[in-house]
Amino acid sequence: MAKDKFTATWVSHTSIADFLNCPRAYYLRNVYRRPETNHKIQLVSPPLSLGSAIHEVLESLSVLPTKVRFTEPLLSKFDLA
């Protein structure tokens, strides 16, 4: 069945701003799906990546017993995240 060319498509203000800022990033965030999985990919910003890495390190430290927690330098755990 052919798509109706007059069917409305919902587009958010953020999507329009993304497109105006960088059409390629808009395509990757909103249109492109990986052929193997048919899932959208997630683009992350450097601050988000850093925040996620720091969160993982702090979370891994919180589950350790207090005496073991600081036997290794904190930076060694950051490299693993």
C-alpha positions in Angstrom: 0.0 0.0 0.0 1.4 3.4 -1.0 1.8 6.1 1.7 -0.5 9.0 1.4 1.6 12.0 0.5 -0.7 14.3 2.5 -0.3 12.4 5.8 1.0 14.7 8.5 4.3 14.0 10.1 4.9 15.1 13.7 8.2 16.9 14.2 9.3 18.4 17.5 10.9 21.9 17.9 14.1 20.1 19.1 14.2 18.0 16.0 13.9 21.1 13.8 16.6 22.9 15.8 18.9 19.8 15.4 18.3 19.8 11.7 19.1 23.5 11.4 22.2 23.0 13.5 23.5 19.9 11.7 21.5 18.0 9.1 23.8 14.9 9.4 23.3 14.7 13.2 19.6 15.0 12.7 19.6 12.1 10.3 21.7 10.0 12.6 19.5 10.8 15.7 16.1 10.6 14.1 16.1 8.7 10.9 19.0 6.2 10.6 18.6 2.7 12.0 21.3 0.1 12.1 20.6 -2.5 9.5 21.7 -5.4 11.7 19.4 -4.5 14.6 16.9 -2.0 13.2 17.7 0.2 16.3 18.4 3.9 16.3 21.9 4.8 17.3 22.6 7.2 20.2 24.9 10.1 19.7 26.5 11.3 22.9 28.2 14.6 23.7 31.7 14.7 25.3 30.2 16.1 28.6 27.7 13.3 28.7 30.4 10.7 28.1 32.6 12.1 30.9 29.6 12.3 33.3 28.7 8.7 32.5 32.3 7.5 33.1 32.5 9.4 36.4 29.2 7.9 37.5 30.4 4.4 36.7 33.5 4.9 38.7 31.7 6.3 41.7 29.1 3.6 41.6 31.8 0.9 41.4 33.4 2.4 44.5 30.2 2.6 46.5 29.7 -1.2 46.5 33.2 -1.9 47.8 34.0 -2.3 51.5 35.5 0.9 53.0 38.9 -0.8 53.7 39.2 -1.9 50.1 37.8 1.2 48.5 40.9 3.2 48.3 43.7 0.6 47.9 44.0 1.4 44.2 44.3 4.9 42.7 41.0 6.3 41.6 42.4 7.1 38.1 43.0 3.3 37.5 39.3 2.8 37.9 38.5 5.7 35.6 40.6 4.1 32.8 38.4 1.0 33.0 35.1 2.9 32.6 
